[in-house]
Amino acid sequence: MAAPAAEVGVQTVQPTHIVLTTELSGRLSSLKVSDVRPQISGIVQKRLFVEGSDVKAGQQLYQIDPASYQASYDEARGTLAKAKATLASAKTKADRYVDLVKIKAVSQQDYDDAIAAVREDEADVIADQASLESARVNLDRTRITAPISGRIGASSVTEGALVTSDQTTALATIHAFDQMYLDVTRSSAEWLKLRRALASGKLKRSGENGAEVSLVLEDGTAYAHTGTLQFSGISVDTTTGSVTLRAIFPNPERELLPGMFVRAKLEEGADDNAILVPQIAVTRGSDGQASVYVVDASSTVRQASVKADDAYGDQWIVTDGLHSGERVVVSGLQGVSVGAKVKVAADTASAVPTASSASAASAASAASTAAAPAAR
């Protein structure tokens, strides 16, 4: 008697809409960071802010003793006033000589000397005005103000400290918290593969900027606001073979802090006709070639070579070797051989994995690909 046909479970593959995501890790940074430094030398009289508080651009933070700078300003103002008085006298004399030189009451040389004196006094006024402006600028710099709005950190000086214009230590640092940016890396091979898929139309862009980015915080919770991918690096790191990507996130609740470790999920594109098969159904030979068992209309098993390089959750994305409607063996594989007749016990529809499992698998795939160039 002939042996009974083996029972197998199959999955009929159908084109499926999927959104490709990649999960990468990185640390947040402030969009704007400013070190507060003195531009003149002097003794700090007052510190006018609370450490760790929010400050506005233009708000006064420190007061440096203005006495010597006020004296220099007053001196420059007096010098300018004297120069203006001298100029006025020279102009009056020159105007008087205009009529006198016509009637030969004064010589032409005396008239020329009067005109030259006016021009010299005008130059003195311009120079003295510049000196007064310089003294005013230095006097204003005794009021050290915040260059940007944000949250200010600890102060490195107290009242009575001597500060100089060329010191390397910042008085305080301000971080602008309304927006944060995150730099992550992808392997150049993955980046090129993505660009080719988008250029060929196989993948559709997600959004106007090509990608939306979501965050998972250190405690595992999802961040409420999504970010946007701003740009990719213009060169490849020769050490790691990776490209830097930058994403910007809004931070209205000040929940994000500089240096915070987060995981970013990049929505890179959508595939409307993806063929997915369970990973358990794919076998690989010694040469790495992937294959699946397919049951045809006569319930006969054949082996099909496929191209399945990318994971999506617990399934492989098959880009070559399978067509819509074909039945792939997903259970009972141990009793299957090429050319044998089988009995189909169950036929399940193609299933799309959850977003979390798909992201996790994509992250693992991206990490292994990123490590490959470095290993080579």
C-alpha positions in Angstrom: 0.0 0.0 0.0 1.2 3.5 -0.8 2.2 5.7 2.1 -0.4 8.4 3.0 0.4 11.9 1.9 2.0 14.1 4.5 -0.1 16.8 6.0 1.2 20.3 5.8 0.2 23.8 6.7 0.5 26.4 4.0 0.2 30.2 3.7 -1.1 31.7 0.5 1.1 34.8 -0.1 -0.6 38.0 -1.1 0.9 41.5 -1.8 0.7 43.4 1.5 1.1 47.1 2.4 3.9 47.6 4.9 5.8 50.6 6.3 9.5 50.1 6.6 11.0 51.3 9.9 14.4 51.2 11.4 15.2 51.6 15.1 18.5 53.3 16.1 19.9 54.5 19.3 21.4 57.9 20.2 21.6 60.8 22.6 19.7 64.0 22.4 21.4 67.4 22.1 20.1 70.9 22.4 19.3 72.7 19.2 21.1 75.8 20.6 23.8 75.9 23.2 25.5 79.2 24.3 28.4 79.7 26.7 28.1 83.0 28.5 31.5 84.8 28.5 32.7 88.3 29.5 33.8 90.6 26.7 35.7 92.9 29.1 37.7 92.6 32.3 36.5 93.6 35.7 35.1 92.6 39.1 31.7 90.9 39.2 29.3 93.0 41.4 26.1 91.0 41.1 24.7 87.7 39.7 21.1 88.4 38.6 19.7 84.9 37.9 18.8 81.7 39.7 20.8 78.7 38.6 18.7 76.1 36.7 16.0 78.7 35.8 14.7 79.8 32.4 16.1 83.0 31.0 15.1 85.2 28.1 17.4 86.5 25.3 18.6 89.9 26.4 18.0 89.3 30.1 20.8 90.6 32.4 22.8 87.8 34.1 25.8 89.6 35.6 26.9 93.1 36.5 30.6 94.0 36.2 31.9 97.0 38.1 31.3 99.9 35.6 33.3 102.7 37.4 36.4 102.7 35.1 34.3 102.2 32.0 32.0 105.0 33.0 35.0 107.3 33.5 36.3 106.4 30.0 32.9 107.1 28.5 32.7 110.5 30.2 36.2 111.4 29.0 35.4 110.4 25.4 32.2 112.4 25.5 34.1 115.5 26.8 36.7 115.1 24.0 34.0 114.9 21.4 32.3 118.0 22.8 35.6 119.9 22.6 36.2 118.8 19.0 32.8 119.9 18.0 33.4 123.3 19.5 36.7 123.6 17.7 35.0 122.6 14.4 32.2 125.2 14.9 34.9 128.0 15.4 36.8 126.9 12.4 33.6 126.9 10.2 32.8 130.4 11.4 36.2 131.6 10.5 36.1 129.9 7.1 32.7 131.4 6.3 34.0 134.9 7.2 37.0 134.4 4.9 34.8 133.7 1.9 33.7 137.3 1.6 37.1 138.8 2.7 39.1 136.9 0.1 36.8 138.3 -2.6 37.8 141.9 -1.7 41.4 140.9 -1.1 41.1 141.7 2.6 42.8 138.3 3.3 45.2 136.4 1.2 44.2 133.3 -0.7 46.7 131.3 1.4 44.9 132.3 4.6 41.5 131.3 3.1 43.0 127.9 2.1 44.4 127.4 5.6 41.0 128.1 7.1 39.3 125.5 4.8 42.0 122.9 5.7 41.5 123.6 9.4 37.7 122.9 9.0 38.4 119.6 7.3 40.9 118.6 10.0 38.5 119.5 12.7 35.8 117.4 11.0 38.1 114.4 10.9 38.8 114.9 14.7 35.1 114.9 15.3 34.6 111.6 13.4 37.5 110.0 15.4 36.2 111.3 18.7 32.7 110.0 17.9 34.3 106.5 17.2 36.1 106.7 20.5 32.9 107.6 22.3 31.0 104.7 20.7 33.8 102.3 21.7 33.6 103.6 25.3 29.8 103.2 25.2 30.1 99.6 23.9 32.5 98.7 26.7 30.3 100.4 29.3 27.3 98.4 28.0 29.3 95.2 28.2 29.5 95.6 32.0 25.9 94.3 31.8 26.3 90.6 30.7 23.1 89.5 29.1 21.7 86.1 27.9 22.5 85.6 24.1 19.6 83.1 23.7 16.5 82.0 25.5 16.6 78.7 27.4 17.6 77.1 30.7 20.8 78.3 32.4 23.0 76.0 34.3 25.3 76.6 37.3 27.4 79.7 37.6 31.2 79.3 37.6 31.8 82.6 39.4 30.3 84.5 42.4 30.2 88.2 43.4 33.7 89.6 43.8 35.4 87.4 41.2 37.7 88.8 38.6 36.8 88.0 35.1 38.7 88.8 31.9 37.8 89.1 28.3 40.2 86.3 27.2 39.3 83.7 29.8 38.5 80.2 28.6 36.0 79.3 31.3 32.4 80.2 30.6 30.5 82.0 33.3 27.4 79.8 32.7 25.9 77.8 29.8 22.4 78.2 28.4 20.6 75.3 26.6 17.6 76.1 24.3 15.0 73.4 25.2 12.2 74.2 22.9 13.6 71.9 20.2 16.1 69.0 20.5 18.0 67.2 17.8 19.2 63.6 17.6 22.1 62.3 15.5 21.9 58.6 14.6 23.9 56.6 12.1 23.1 54.1 9.4 25.4 51.9 7.3 26.2 53.3 3.9 25.1 50.0 2.3 21.6 50.3 3.9 21.4 54.0 2.9 22.2 53.2 -0.7 19.7 50.4 -0.8 17.0 52.6 0.5 17.8 55.4 -2.0 17.6 53.0 -4.9 14.3 51.5 -3.7 12.8 55.1 -3.4 14.2 56.1 -6.8 12.7 53.1 -8.5 9.3 53.7 -7.0 9.3 50.4 -5.2 9.1 52.3 -1.9 7.0 55.4 -1.4 8.1 58.3 0.7 6.4 58.8 4.0 5.5 62.5 4.3 7.0 65.5 2.6 10.4 65.3 4.1 10.8 61.6 3.3 10.7 60.3 6.9 9.0 60.8 10.2 10.8 59.9 13.4 9.3 58.8 16.6 11.1 58.4 20.0 11.1 55.8 22.7 12.4 57.1 26.0 14.8 55.5 28.4 12.0 54.0 30.5 10.4 52.4 27.4 7.6 54.9 26.9 6.8 56.5 23.6 7.4 60.2 23.3 4.2 62.1 22.5 5.6 64.2 19.6 7.0 63.0 16.4 10.1 64.6 14.8 11.3 65.1 11.2 14.4 63.9 9.5 16.3 67.1 8.5 19.3 65.8 6.5 21.8 63.1 6.1 25.5 63.4 6.3 27.4 64.4 3.2 30.2 61.9 3.7 30.7 58.4 5.0 32.7 57.7 8.1 35.8 55.8 7.0 36.1 54.0 10.3 32.5 52.7 10.7 31.2 52.9 7.1 28.1 54.8 8.4 26.2 57.9 7.4 24.9 60.4 10.0 21.2 61.3 10.1 19.8 64.2 12.1 16.2 64.5 13.3 14.6 67.4 15.2 11.9 67.0 17.8 9.6 69.6 19.4 9.9 69.8 23.2 7.1 72.0 24.5 6.8 70.2 27.9 10.6 70.2 28.4 10.5 66.4 28.8 13.6 65.9 26.7 17.0 66.7 28.2 20.4 67.0 26.6 22.4 63.8 26.8 19.3 61.7 27.3 19.6 58.2 25.7 16.7 57.4 23.4 15.8 55.0 20.6 14.6 56.6 17.3 12.2 54.9 14.9 12.7 56.1 11.3 9.8 55.6 8.9 11.7 55.3 5.7 9.1 54.3 3.2 6.1 52.2 2.3 5.8 49.2 0.1 2.3 48.5 -1.3 3.2 45.1 -2.8 5.4 43.4 -0.3 5.5 39.6 -0.3 6.0 38.3 3.3 6.6 34.7 4.4 7.3 33.4 7.9 10.9 33.1 8.8 10.4 29.4 9.7 9.3 28.7 6.2 12.7 29.8 4.7 15.7 27.5 4.6 19.2 28.4 3.5 21.8 26.2 1.8 25.5 26.2 2.5 25.9 28.9 -0.1 23.4 31.1 1.8 20.8 30.8 -1.0 17.3 31.0 0.5 14.5 28.7 -0.6 10.9 27.8 0.3 8.7 24.8 -0.4 5.7 25.6 -2.6 2.5 23.4 -3.0 1.1 23.7 -6.6 -2.4 23.2 -7.7 -2.0 19.4 -7.9 -0.8 19.3 -4.3 2.8 18.5 -5.4 5.7 20.0 -3.6 8.4 22.0 -5.4 11.3 24.0 -4.1 11.6 27.7 -5.1 14.7 29.8 -4.7 13.9 33.2 -3.3 15.6 36.4 -2.4 14.8 37.2 1.2 17.4 39.6 2.7 15.3 41.9 4.9 13.3 40.9 8.0 10.0 42.5 8.8 8.9 41.4 12.3 8.9 37.6 12.4 8.7 37.4 8.6 11.1 37.8 5.6 10.4 40.3 2.8 10.7 38.2 -0.4 11.7 40.4 -3.3 12.2 37.6 -5.9 11.1 34.0 -6.5 7.4 34.1 -5.3 4.2 35.5 -6.8 0.8 36.3 -5.5 -1.4 33.3 -4.8 1.4 30.7 -4.4 1.1 28.5 -1.4 4.2 28.3 0.8 4.7 25.4 3.3 4.9 26.9 6.9 4.3 23.7 9.0 5.1 20.0 8.6 8.3 20.8 6.8 10.0 17.7 8.3 7.9 15.4 6.2 8.2 17.3 2.9 10.3 16.4 -0.1 10.5 17.8 -3.6 8.0 16.1 -6.0 6.0 14.4 -3.1 2.2 14.7 -2.9 0.9 16.4 0.3 -2.4 17.1 2.0 -3.0 20.7 2.9 -4.4 20.7 6.4 -4.5 24.4 7.0 -4.2 27.5 4.8 -3.6 30.8 6.5 -3.6 34.3 4.9 -0.5 36.4 4.9 -0.2 38.3 8.2 1.5 41.7 8.8 3.5 41.7 12.1 2.8 44.4 14.7 4.7 47.7 14.4 6.7 46.9 17.6 7.9 43.6 16.4 8.7 44.9 12.9 10.7 47.8 14.3 12.7 45.5 16.6 13.6 43.2 13.7 14.5 46.2 11.5 16.7 47.5 14.3 18.5 44.2 14.6 19.0 44.1 10.8 20.3 47.7 10.7 22.7 47.0 13.5 24.1 43.9 11.9 24.5 45.7 8.6 26.1 48.7 10.2 28.6 46.4 11.9 29.5 44.6 8.7 31.6 47.3 7.1 33.5 47.8 10.3 34.2 44.1 10.5 35.5 44.1 7.0 
